[in-house]
Structure formats: C-alpha cells, structure tokens
Amino acid sequence: MKRIHGLILVAAALAFATTAALASSTHPSKAVHHAKSAAKTPKTDLNAASKEELMKLPGIDDAVADKILAARPFKTRSELMTKNIVTSEQFAKLRTLVAAMPATKTASK
C-alpha cells in the first residue's frame, strides 16, 4: 500500500513539474502572433523611397542611396546584389526591410 501511495505521489510531482515547465516556455501561439506583427511592419519600397528614406536603412549611406536611385526600377529586392549595389552581408540586413513594388499605373484621362 505504501508503494502505491509513493507512486501516486511521484506521478503527481512529475505532472506538476511538467505543467510548470510548459507554462514557463514560450507558447506557440504567442510566437505566431509575434511573427504576424513583424510581417505587418511596412517595408521600404526600393522603387518609390526618397534618398532620405533609403539612408535610414542599415548600411545605406549617401553613395549607396544614389546607386539605388540610379538603378531603378527594381523587379525584386535581390537585384540590390545582382546589380552590385550592396554586398551579400549588407543584403542580409536589408532583406526583411525592403521590397520592390511594381510601379502603379495612373489612369489616363
């Protein structure tokens, strides 16, 4: 009988420890929520941004901003590398912050 009580006590302790450990870890739905909020961050459009807006990006100085302006329009953001405007290290920092939006067509009157 003492053995059964001991096993129940051990099982209860393990269940409590597991519950406490799970409660302290990051909940998957919170991680998804964070990813969704990060995705809503507006990206800098390579085809529409001003020189000043481009210079706010990490690693973009006056000369690089001028290269971006001269190389417009961009079809994809990876063209920053293929057109030798930034290095792969710089692009890794910019990849999530920029986009190459297609030019909007204005209605002719």
RAHU-V873995 format. One line per field, one symbol per residue. phi: phi as a letter, one per 30 degrees, with the letter a starting at -180 (. if undefined). A space follows every 50 residues. Layout:
phi = ???
This chain:
phi = .ddddddddddddddddddddddddddeddddedddddddddcddddbdd edddddddicceddddddddcddcdbdddeddchcbdddddedcedcbbc dddddcddc
